[in-house]
Amino acid sequence: MANAAPLPSIDTMSGVDARMQAISKLEDLVGEVVREKARHRSNLLLKRAIRYWRKGDIAKAGQWALKSTEADGENSKAFHVLAMALERMGHLHKALVTYERAFQLDPEDPELLINLGLTAWNLKLTEGAAKLFQLYIAACPDSPLGYNNLGSVQCDMGDPTTAIDTLRAALYRMPGEAILWNSLATVLAEEGRADESLVFYEEAARLQPGFARAYHNLGYAYQHLGKLEEALQSYDLALERAVDPTERRETSHSRSICLIGAGHLEEGFHAYEIRNDTRFRAYLHHMIEAPQWKGEELAGKTILIVGEQGLGDEFMFANVLPDIQKAVGETGKLQIAVDPRLVPLFQRSFPAAQVGTYDDRTLIDPDGNKALRLIPFAAKDNAPDLWAPMGTALQHFRKSLSDFRHEAFLVPDPARVEDFRQKLAALPGRKAGLCWRSMMLGAKRAKYFSPIDHWGPILKTAGISFVNLQYGDCAAELARAAEKSGVTIHQIEGLDLRDDIDGTAALCAALDLVLSAPTAAGATAGAVGAKTWFVTAGRTWPQLGTAEYPWYADTKVFWPEKFGDWNSLMPRVAEELAAFAAG
């Protein structure tokens, strides 16, 4: 036994390694099972989210997509659906972050690039959006979506030339894609080349007969060209083809404005109520407990009329307020809620009414961001019996052109009018106020307004002293006008043309004439009865199918035969101005 071979020794380290390896394998297997279970649960929750999405319940879809991400933090599809829900509900910053997370998990999904780009675009991150669309094009060179969105965002960035080049190149590659024809047409229209856009919209409609948006845009182009009946026909064709409810509402809104612009007032103002549909994209929620007025008798009632949209619209729609004041009678009461800057002017003009202002808020809730308008002065024990947006009253009092009375309906401060007249007396000749653009002059709005450089023929008119009515920062433009025309556009010291609307109204009343683009300055002048000439890029809907603005006492409208052709228009206005100066 002593010489027997020794028993094999046990290598303890090797045994430990073996056991550790076994544990690791088991751990991996268990982990994989857990991950599979998590993935399975996450996908079940995601399916539920998608079902709610298809039903149109975006809030519920977002809630279940969130649960899906919580079940599996690496489920890129769940983050994708959650991001889409956040985007639809208006939570754009959260949507952007969530899209980025989805893309980190699945960088091979090009659809995420499109959605990331669209969200960045909606957040005004245009350069980032353009880069994302370019990445999508690199990944999907045969898809029209990337070119379509890139061209559109380039136009929005104020570079229409590059946008046109992008879309033309895409059309050479994909001539049968209706969406590209439509987008190229839109860029041309936004550039003020609506006449050129027609053939491209028509080709888009030919290639895709059910393309409702192309017919909508064709109507938009015709409307800009002053061909209103053709525009109405195109809008009708769009409505026949539109399946998406949102698109139908937007087309109905555009059609209503076209109807009003063509002089079909009763039908147009009735259709214009689409803006008060709670599902309308730009709907403003009014926090007023009283029922909305539907045209019933107003005698002895208290009715609240709320200004809406922009400052110019509040002036224009205020044309109806004398009729409402008369309708409530001596035993009723009129309440008027307007922009804070308008309160002194409106209170003076309607001394029997109670005039106050509104308070705008943004409510963030599961259904998306909501724009709210509160009326603090008309609440609780001062609450009205009825209320209505100011424009709504038009359908009850302005059913035809004969219902418009050509008279001033706002009263400027007489003391300030006299003060301005004394100051203006030092200037030679007739005094003409001048406002050439809106203060909100983005890439899409610029086509409606003429740069000061085009006003040379007017500024050189003998017998006229020009007074500035242009609000906002315009010092550089005034200097350029003086340099090129040799004429000084005089400034009234101490008058804030943007915020002191009561003062601006008094100045307009003191002038012999106001020359204005379709801006709040022109609306102010018209409302107080000043002689007002509107200089426009084309026929506008407030003309109601006439050659003037029926809303105001004494107006004339000048527009070119071709939309935005300022070079032909300005000499014609200058000729009329010379006759005015001489007369």
C-alpha positions as CSV (number, residue, x, y, z in Angstrom):
1,M,0.0,0.0,0.0
2,A,2.9,2.3,0.7
3,N,3.9,2.2,-2.9
4,A,0.4,2.8,-4.3
5,A,-0.1,5.7,-6.6
6,P,-1.3,8.8,-4.8
7,L,-4.9,9.9,-5.2
8,P,-5.4,12.7,-7.7
9,S,-5.2,16.1,-5.9
10,I,-8.1,18.6,-6.1
11,D,-7.2,21.9,-7.7
12,T,-9.4,24.1,-5.6
13,M,-9.0,27.2,-7.8
14,S,-10.1,25.4,-10.9
15,G,-13.2,24.2,-9.0
16,V,-14.0,27.8,-8.0
17,D,-13.6,29.0,-11.6
18,A,-15.9,26.3,-12.8
19,R,-18.6,27.1,-10.3
20,M,-18.3,30.8,-11.1
21,Q,-18.6,30.1,-14.8
22,A,-21.7,28.1,-14.1
23,I,-23.2,30.8,-11.9
24,S,-22.4,33.4,-14.6
25,K,-24.1,31.2,-17.3
26,L,-27.1,30.7,-15.1
27,E,-27.2,34.4,-14.3
28,D,-27.1,35.2,-18.0
29,L,-29.8,32.8,-18.7
30,V,-31.9,34.1,-15.9
31,G,-31.2,37.7,-17.0
32,E,-32.2,36.8,-20.5
33,V,-35.4,35.3,-19.3
34,V,-36.1,38.4,-17.2
35,R,-35.3,40.6,-20.2
36,E,-37.5,38.5,-22.3
37,K,-40.3,38.8,-19.8
38,A,-39.7,42.6,-19.5
39,R,-39.6,42.9,-23.3
40,H,-42.8,40.8,-23.6
41,R,-44.6,42.9,-21.0
42,S,-43.4,46.1,-22.6
43,N,-44.6,45.0,-26.0
44,L,-48.0,44.1,-24.6
45,L,-48.3,47.5,-23.1
46,L,-47.1,49.1,-26.4
47,K,-49.8,47.2,-28.3
48,R,-52.4,48.8,-26.0
49,A,-50.9,52.2,-26.6
50,I,-51.2,51.7,-30.3
51,R,-54.8,50.6,-30.0
52,Y,-55.6,53.9,-28.2
53,W,-53.7,55.8,-30.8
54,R,-55.8,54.3,-33.6
55,K,-58.9,55.3,-31.7
56,G,-57.7,58.9,-31.5
57,D,-57.2,58.9,-27.8
58,I,-53.7,60.3,-27.8
59,A,-53.6,61.0,-24.0
60,K,-54.3,57.3,-23.2
61,A,-51.8,56.2,-25.9
62,G,-49.2,58.3,-24.3
63,Q,-50.0,56.9,-20.8
64,W,-49.6,53.3,-22.0
65,A,-46.5,54.0,-24.0
66,L,-45.0,55.5,-20.9
67,K,-45.8,52.3,-19.0
68,S,-44.2,50.4,-21.8
69,T,-40.9,52.3,-21.4
70,E,-41.0,51.7,-17.7
71,A,-41.4,48.0,-18.3
72,D,-38.4,47.9,-20.6
73,G,-36.1,51.0,-20.8
74,E,-34.5,49.7,-24.0
75,N,-37.7,49.4,-26.1
76,S,-37.1,52.0,-28.8
77,K,-40.5,51.5,-30.3
78,A,-42.2,52.4,-27.0
79,F,-40.1,55.6,-26.7
80,H,-41.0,56.4,-30.3
81,V,-44.8,56.1,-29.7
82,L,-44.4,58.1,-26.4
83,A,-42.6,60.8,-28.3
84,M,-45.3,61.0,-30.9
85,A,-48.0,61.2,-28.3
86,L,-46.1,64.0,-26.5
87,E,-45.7,65.9,-29.7
88,R,-49.4,65.6,-30.6
89,M,-50.3,66.9,-27.1
90,G,-48.1,69.9,-27.6
91,H,-45.3,68.9,-25.2
92,L,-42.6,69.6,-27.8
93,H,-39.6,69.8,-25.6
94,K,-40.4,66.5,-23.9
95,A,-41.1,65.0,-27.3
96,L,-37.7,66.1,-28.6
97,V,-35.9,64.4,-25.6
98,T,-38.0,61.3,-26.0
99,Y,-37.3,61.0,-29.8
100,E,-33.6,61.4,-29.0
101,R,-33.8,58.5,-26.5
102,A,-35.5,56.4,-29.1
103,F,-32.9,57.2,-31.7
104,Q,-30.1,56.3,-29.2
105,L,-31.6,52.9,-28.8
106,D,-32.2,52.4,-32.6
107,P,-30.0,54.7,-34.7
108,E,-30.9,52.6,-37.8
109,D,-34.6,53.7,-37.8
110,P,-34.8,56.6,-40.3
111,E,-38.3,57.5,-39.3
112,L,-37.0,58.8,-36.1
113,L,-34.8,61.3,-38.0
114,I,-38.0,62.6,-39.8
115,N,-39.9,62.9,-36.5
116,L,-36.9,64.5,-34.7
117,G,-36.6,67.0,-37.5
118,L,-40.3,67.9,-37.5
119,T,-40.3,68.4,-33.7
120,A,-37.1,70.5,-33.9
121,W,-38.8,72.6,-36.6
122,N,-41.9,73.2,-34.5
123,L,-39.6,74.4,-31.8
124,K,-38.1,76.9,-34.2
125,L,-34.8,74.9,-34.2
126,T,-34.6,75.2,-38.0
127,E,-30.9,74.6,-38.5
128,G,-31.1,71.4,-36.5
129,A,-34.2,70.3,-38.3
130,A,-32.5,70.9,-41.7
131,K,-29.5,68.7,-40.6
132,L,-31.8,65.9,-39.5
133,F,-33.7,66.0,-42.8
134,Q,-30.4,65.8,-44.6
135,L,-29.4,62.8,-42.6
136,Y,-32.7,61.2,-43.5
137,I,-32.1,61.9,-47.2
138,A,-28.7,60.2,-46.9
139,A,-30.3,57.1,-45.4
140,C,-33.4,57.1,-47.7
141,P,-32.4,58.8,-51.0
142,D,-35.4,57.5,-52.8
143,S,-38.0,58.8,-50.3
144,P,-39.6,62.1,-51.1
145,L,-40.2,63.0,-47.4
146,G,-36.7,64.1,-46.7
147,Y,-36.5,66.5,-49.7
148,N,-40.1,67.7,-49.0
149,N,-39.3,68.6,-45.4
150,L,-35.8,70.0,-46.1
151,G,-37.1,72.3,-48.8
152,S,-39.9,73.5,-46.6
153,V,-37.6,74.3,-43.6
154,Q,-35.2,76.0,-45.9
155,C,-38.0,78.3,-47.0
156,D,-38.9,78.9,-43.4
157,M,-35.3,79.9,-42.7
158,G,-35.6,82.7,-45.2
159,D,-33.7,80.9,-48.0
160,P,-36.4,80.2,-50.7
161,T,-33.7,80.0,-53.5
162,T,-32.1,77.0,-51.8
163,A,-35.5,75.5,-51.1
164,I,-36.5,75.7,-54.7
165,D,-33.2,74.1,-55.8
166,T,-33.7,71.3,-53.3
167,L,-37.2,70.5,-54.5
168,R,-36.4,70.8,-58.2
169,A,-33.5,68.4,-57.7
170,A,-35.9,66.0,-56.0
171,L,-38.4,66.3,-58.8
172,Y,-35.8,65.4,-61.4
173,R,-35.1,62.3,-59.3
174,M,-38.8,61.5,-58.5
175,P,-41.1,63.3,-61.1
176,G,-44.1,61.3,-60.2
177,E,-44.2,62.3,-56.5
178,A,-47.2,64.7,-56.0
179,I,-46.0,65.9,-52.6
180,L,-42.9,67.4,-54.2
181,W,-44.9,69.3,-56.8
182,N,-47.1,70.6,-54.0
183,S,-44.2,71.7,-51.9
184,L,-42.4,73.5,-54.7
185,A,-45.6,75.3,-55.6
186,T,-45.9,76.3,-51.9
187,V,-42.4,77.8,-51.8
188,L,-43.2,79.8,-55.0
189,A,-46.5,81.0,-53.5
190,E,-44.8,82.0,-50.2
191,E,-42.3,84.0,-52.3
192,G,-45.1,86.0,-53.8
193,R,-45.0,84.0,-57.1
194,A,-48.6,82.7,-56.8
195,D,-49.1,82.8,-60.5
196,E,-46.2,80.5,-61.1
197,S,-47.3,78.1,-58.4
198,L,-50.6,77.3,-60.1
199,V,-49.2,74.9,-62.7
200,F,-47.3,73.0,-59.9
201,Y,-50.3,72.6,-57.7
202,E,-52.3,71.4,-60.7
203,E,-49.7,68.8,-61.5
204,A,-49.8,67.6,-57.9
205,A,-53.5,67.2,-58.2
206,R,-53.3,65.4,-61.5
207,L,-50.7,63.0,-60.2
208,Q,-52.8,62.3,-57.0
209,P,-56.4,63.1,-57.6
210,G,-57.3,62.5,-54.0
211,F,-54.6,65.0,-52.7
212,A,-56.8,67.3,-50.7
213,R,-54.0,69.5,-49.5
214,A,-53.0,70.3,-53.1
215,Y,-56.5,71.6,-53.9
216,H,-56.5,73.6,-50.6
217,N,-53.2,75.2,-51.6
218,L,-54.4,75.8,-55.1
219,G,-57.3,77.8,-53.6
220,Y,-54.8,79.7,-51.5
221,A,-52.9,80.7,-54.6
222,Y,-56.0,81.8,-56.5
223,Q,-57.1,83.8,-53.5
224,H,-53.8,85.7,-53.5
225,L,-54.2,86.4,-57.2
226,G,-57.6,87.9,-56.5
227,K,-59.4,85.0,-58.4
228,L,-61.8,84.4,-55.6
229,E,-64.4,82.3,-57.4
230,E,-61.7,80.0,-58.7
231,A,-60.3,79.8,-55.1
232,L,-63.8,78.8,-53.8
233,Q,-64.0,76.0,-56.4
234,S,-60.6,74.7,-55.3
235,Y,-61.5,74.8,-51.7
236,D,-64.7,72.8,-52.5
237,L,-62.7,70.2,-54.3
238,A,-60.4,70.0,-51.3
239,L,-63.3,69.4,-48.9
240,E,-64.6,66.7,-51.2
241,R,-61.3,64.9,-50.9
242,A,-60.2,65.6,-47.3
243,V,-60.5,62.6,-45.0
244,D,-58.6,64.0,-42.0
245,P,-60.9,66.0,-39.8
246,T,-58.2,68.5,-38.9
247,E,-57.5,69.2,-42.6
248,R,-61.3,69.6,-43.3
249,R,-61.5,72.2,-40.5
250,E,-58.5,74.1,-41.8
251,T,-59.9,74.1,-45.4
252,S,-63.3,75.2,-44.1
253,H,-61.6,78.1,-42.3
254,S,-59.7,79.2,-45.5
255,R,-62.9,78.9,-47.5
256,S,-64.8,81.1,-45.1
257,I,-62.3,83.9,-45.4
258,C,-62.5,83.6,-49.1
259,L,-66.3,83.9,-49.0
260,I,-66.1,87.0,-47.0
261,G,-63.4,88.5,-49.3
262,A,-65.7,87.8,-52.3
263,G,-68.6,89.6,-50.7
264,H,-70.6,86.6,-49.8
265,L,-71.1,88.0,-46.3
266,E,-73.9,86.0,-44.8
267,E,-72.6,82.6,-45.9
268,G,-69.0,83.7,-45.1
269,F,-69.5,85.0,-41.6
270,H,-71.6,81.9,-40.7
271,A,-68.8,79.6,-42.0
272,Y,-66.2,81.7,-40.2
273,E,-67.5,80.3,-36.9
274,I,-65.4,77.2,-37.6
275,R,-62.7,79.1,-35.7
276,N,-64.8,78.7,-32.5
277,D,-64.9,74.9,-32.9
278,T,-63.1,73.5,-29.9
279,R,-61.3,71.1,-32.2
280,F,-60.0,73.9,-34.4
281,R,-56.2,74.0,-34.4
282,A,-56.0,77.7,-33.2
283,Y,-59.0,77.5,-30.9
284,L,-58.9,79.9,-28.0
285,H,-60.7,78.7,-24.8
286,H,-62.6,81.5,-23.2
287,M,-63.1,81.0,-19.5
288,I,-66.5,82.6,-19.3
289,E,-69.4,80.9,-17.4
290,A,-72.2,82.7,-19.4
291,P,-73.6,81.0,-22.5
292,Q,-72.4,82.1,-25.9
293,W,-74.7,84.5,-27.8
294,K,-76.5,82.8,-30.7
295,G,-78.3,85.8,-32.1
296,E,-81.2,86.0,-29.6
297,E,-82.8,89.3,-28.5
298,L,-80.4,91.5,-26.6
299,A,-82.7,94.2,-25.2
300,G,-82.2,94.5,-21.4
301,K,-79.4,91.9,-21.4
302,T,-75.8,92.2,-20.3
303,I,-73.5,90.9,-23.1
304,L,-69.8,90.6,-23.1
305,I,-68.0,91.1,-26.4
306,V,-64.4,89.8,-26.5
307,G,-61.8,91.1,-28.9
308,E,-60.0,88.4,-30.8
309,Q,-57.0,87.7,-33.0
310,G,-54.7,90.7,-33.7
311,L,-54.8,94.4,-32.8
312,G,-55.9,95.2,-36.4
313,D,-58.8,92.7,-36.2
314,E,-60.0,94.2,-32.9
315,F,-60.2,97.6,-34.6
316,M,-61.9,96.2,-37.7
317,F,-64.4,94.0,-35.9
318,A,-65.2,96.9,-33.5
319,N,-67.2,98.3,-36.4
320,V,-70.2,96.3,-35.0
321,L,-70.0,97.6,-31.4
322,P,-72.4,100.7,-32.0
323,D,-75.0,98.2,-33.2
324,I,-74.7,96.0,-30.1
325,Q,-74.8,99.1,-27.8
326,K,-78.1,100.1,-29.5
327,A,-79.4,96.5,-29.3
328,V,-79.0,96.2,-25.5
329,G,-80.9,99.4,-25.0
330,E,-81.0,101.6,-22.0
331,T,-81.8,98.8,-19.6
332,G,-79.1,96.5,-20.9
333,K,-75.3,96.7,-20.6
334,L,-72.5,96.2,-23.0
335,Q,-69.2,94.9,-21.7
336,I,-66.1,95.0,-24.0
337,A,-62.9,93.1,-23.4
338,V,-59.9,94.3,-25.6
339,D,-56.2,94.5,-25.7
340,P,-54.9,96.5,-22.7
341,R,-53.6,99.2,-25.0
342,L,-57.1,99.8,-26.4
343,V,-59.0,100.3,-23.1
344,P,-58.7,104.2,-23.0
345,L,-59.8,104.6,-26.6
346,F,-62.7,102.2,-26.4
347,Q,-63.9,103.5,-23.1
348,R,-64.1,107.0,-24.5
349,S,-65.8,105.8,-27.7
350,F,-68.4,103.7,-25.8
351,P,-69.0,105.7,-22.5
352,A,-72.2,103.7,-21.7
353,A,-70.2,100.4,-21.9
354,Q,-67.9,98.8,-19.4
355,V,-64.5,98.3,-21.0
356,G,-61.8,96.2,-19.6
357,T,-59.1,93.8,-20.7
358,Y,-58.5,90.1,-20.9
359,D,-55.8,87.9,-19.4
360,D,-54.3,85.2,-21.6
361,R,-52.8,82.1,-20.1
362,T,-51.5,78.7,-21.2
363,L,-52.8,75.5,-19.6
364,I,-50.7,72.4,-19.8
365,D,-52.9,69.3,-19.4
366,P,-52.9,65.6,-20.7
367,D,-54.8,66.7,-23.8
368,G,-52.1,69.2,-24.8
369,N,-51.4,72.9,-24.3
370,K,-54.5,75.1,-24.3
371,A,-54.6,78.8,-24.9
372,L,-56.9,80.3,-22.3
373,R,-58.5,83.8,-22.2
374,L,-59.8,85.0,-18.9
375,I,-62.0,88.2,-18.4
376,P,-61.3,89.2,-14.8
377,F,-63.5,92.3,-14.8
378,A,-66.6,90.4,-16.0
379,A,-66.7,87.7,-13.4
380,K,-68.7,86.7,-10.3
381,D,-71.2,89.5,-9.4
382,N,-70.3,91.4,-12.6
383,A,-70.9,88.4,-14.9
384,P,-72.8,88.9,-18.2
385,D,-75.9,87.1,-19.3
386,L,-74.3,86.3,-22.7
387,W,-71.0,86.6,-24.4
388,A,-69.5,86.4,-27.9
389,P,-66.2,86.8,-29.7
390,M,-66.2,90.2,-31.4
391,G,-66.2,88.7,-34.9
392,T,-69.2,86.5,-34.2
393,A,-71.5,89.5,-33.9
394,L,-70.8,90.3,-37.5
395,Q,-72.9,87.4,-38.8
396,H,-75.9,89.0,-37.1
397,F,-75.4,92.6,-38.0
398,R,-73.4,92.5,-41.3
399,K,-75.3,90.3,-43.7
400,S,-74.7,92.5,-46.7
401,L,-72.5,95.4,-47.7
402,S,-75.4,97.8,-47.1
403,D,-75.2,97.0,-43.4
404,F,-71.8,98.7,-43.2
405,R,-72.0,102.4,-42.2
406,H,-69.1,104.5,-43.5
407,E,-68.5,106.5,-40.4
408,A,-66.0,106.7,-37.6
409,F,-66.8,104.5,-34.6
410,L,-63.8,105.3,-32.3
411,V,-63.2,108.7,-30.7
412,P,-59.7,110.0,-30.2
413,D,-58.7,112.2,-27.3
414,P,-59.6,115.7,-28.6
415,A,-57.0,117.5,-26.5
416,R,-54.2,115.3,-27.9
417,V,-55.6,115.7,-31.5
418,E,-55.3,119.5,-31.1
419,D,-51.8,119.2,-29.6
420,F,-50.6,117.1,-32.5
421,R,-52.2,119.5,-35.0
422,Q,-50.2,122.3,-33.4
423,K,-47.0,120.4,-33.7
424,L,-47.7,119.4,-37.3
425,A,-48.5,123.0,-38.3
426,A,-44.7,123.7,-38.5
427,L,-44.4,121.2,-41.4
428,P,-45.0,122.5,-44.9
429,G,-47.8,121.2,-47.2
430,R,-50.2,118.4,-46.4
431,K,-49.3,116.0,-43.6
432,A,-49.3,112.3,-44.4
433,G,-48.6,109.5,-41.9
434,L,-46.7,106.5,-43.2
435,C,-46.6,102.8,-42.1
436,W,-45.1,100.3,-44.5
437,R,-45.0,97.0,-42.7
438,S,-46.1,94.8,-39.8
439,M,-43.7,94.5,-36.8
440,M,-44.1,90.7,-37.1
441,L,-42.2,90.3,-40.4
442,G,-41.2,86.7,-40.7
443,A,-40.2,84.9,-43.9
444,K,-43.8,83.9,-44.6
445,R,-45.3,87.4,-44.0
446,A,-42.7,89.5,-45.8
447,K,-44.4,89.1,-49.2
448,Y,-47.4,91.1,-47.9
449,F,-45.4,94.2,-47.2
450,S,-43.2,96.4,-49.3
451,P,-39.7,97.4,-48.0
452,I,-39.3,101.1,-47.5
453,D,-36.9,101.1,-50.5
454,H,-39.9,100.8,-52.8
455,W,-41.6,103.9,-51.5
456,G,-39.2,106.3,-53.2
457,P,-41.7,107.6,-55.8
458,I,-44.2,108.3,-53.0
459,L,-41.7,110.0,-50.7
460,K,-40.6,112.3,-53.5
461,T,-44.1,113.7,-54.0
462,A,-44.1,117.5,-53.8
463,G,-46.4,119.3,-51.3
464,I,-46.4,116.4,-48.8
465,S,-44.6,116.2,-45.4
466,F,-44.4,112.6,-44.1
467,V,-44.8,111.6,-40.5
468,N,-43.7,108.2,-39.2
469,L,-46.4,105.8,-38.0
470,Q,-44.2,102.7,-38.2
471,Y,-44.1,101.1,-34.8
472,G,-41.1,98.9,-33.7
473,D,-37.5,99.5,-34.4
474,C,-37.3,101.3,-37.8
475,A,-34.4,103.7,-37.3
476,A,-32.3,102.0,-40.0
477,E,-35.1,102.1,-42.5
478,L,-35.8,105.8,-41.8
479,A,-32.2,106.6,-42.4
480,R,-32.1,104.6,-45.6
481,A,-35.2,106.3,-46.9
482,A,-33.7,109.7,-46.2
483,E,-30.5,108.7,-47.9
484,K,-32.1,107.3,-51.1
485,S,-35.0,109.8,-51.5
486,G,-33.6,112.9,-49.8
487,V,-36.8,113.2,-47.8
488,T,-37.1,113.1,-44.0
489,I,-39.9,111.1,-42.5
490,H,-40.6,113.1,-39.4
491,Q,-40.9,111.6,-35.9
492,I,-43.2,112.8,-33.2
493,E,-41.0,113.0,-30.1
494,G,-42.2,111.2,-27.0
495,L,-44.9,109.1,-28.7
496,D,-44.6,105.3,-28.4
497,L,-46.3,104.1,-31.6
498,R,-46.4,100.5,-30.4
499,D,-47.9,100.9,-26.9
500,D,-49.6,104.3,-26.8
501,I,-52.4,103.4,-29.2
502,D,-54.6,106.2,-27.8
503,G,-51.8,108.7,-28.8
504,T,-51.4,107.0,-32.2
505,A,-55.2,107.4,-32.8
506,A,-55.0,111.1,-31.9
507,L,-52.0,111.6,-34.3
508,C,-53.9,109.8,-37.1
509,A,-56.9,112.1,-36.6
510,A,-54.6,115.2,-36.8
511,L,-53.1,114.2,-40.1
512,D,-54.5,115.0,-43.5
513,L,-53.9,111.5,-44.8
514,V,-52.6,108.1,-43.6
515,L,-50.7,105.8,-46.0
516,S,-50.4,102.3,-44.6
517,A,-49.9,98.7,-45.4
518,P,-52.7,96.5,-43.9
519,T,-51.5,97.0,-40.3
520,A,-52.8,98.1,-37.0
521,A,-51.7,101.6,-37.8
522,G,-54.0,101.7,-40.8
523,A,-56.8,100.2,-38.8
524,T,-56.4,102.8,-36.1
525,A,-56.6,105.6,-38.7
526,G,-59.7,104.1,-40.4
527,A,-61.5,103.5,-37.1
528,V,-61.2,107.2,-36.0
529,G,-62.3,108.4,-39.4
530,A,-59.0,109.6,-40.8
531,K,-58.6,109.6,-44.5
532,T,-56.7,106.3,-45.1
533,W,-55.1,104.8,-48.1
534,F,-54.1,101.2,-47.9
535,V,-51.2,100.0,-50.0
536,T,-51.3,96.2,-50.4
537,A,-49.5,93.4,-52.2
538,G,-52.8,92.2,-53.6
539,R,-56.5,92.2,-53.1
540,T,-57.3,91.6,-49.4
541,W,-60.3,89.8,-47.8
542,P,-61.3,92.9,-45.6
543,Q,-62.2,94.6,-48.9
544,L,-65.3,92.4,-49.0
545,G,-65.2,92.3,-52.8
546,T,-65.0,96.1,-53.2
547,A,-62.3,98.6,-54.0
548,E,-62.2,100.0,-50.5
549,Y,-62.3,98.9,-46.8
550,P,-66.1,99.1,-46.0
551,W,-65.3,98.8,-42.3
552,Y,-64.0,102.4,-42.1
553,A,-65.2,105.9,-42.9
554,D,-62.9,107.1,-45.7
555,T,-60.6,104.6,-47.3
556,K,-59.0,103.8,-50.6
557,V,-57.1,100.6,-51.5
558,F,-54.2,100.4,-54.0
559,W,-52.9,97.0,-55.2
560,P,-51.0,95.9,-58.2
561,E,-52.3,93.8,-61.1
562,K,-49.6,91.2,-60.3
563,F,-49.3,90.2,-56.6
564,G,-46.4,92.0,-55.0
565,D,-45.4,94.0,-58.0
566,W,-44.4,97.1,-56.1
567,N,-42.5,98.6,-58.9
568,S,-45.6,99.1,-60.9
569,L,-47.8,100.1,-58.0
570,M,-45.8,102.8,-56.2
571,P,-45.7,105.3,-59.2
572,R,-49.5,104.9,-59.4
573,V,-49.9,105.7,-55.7
574,A,-47.5,108.7,-56.1
575,E,-49.6,110.1,-59.0
576,E,-52.7,110.0,-56.9
577,L,-50.8,111.5,-53.9
578,A,-49.6,114.4,-56.1
579,A,-53.2,115.1,-57.1
580,F,-54.2,115.0,-53.4
581,A,-51.3,117.4,-52.5
582,A,-52.4,119.8,-55.3
583,G,-56.1,119.7,-54.3
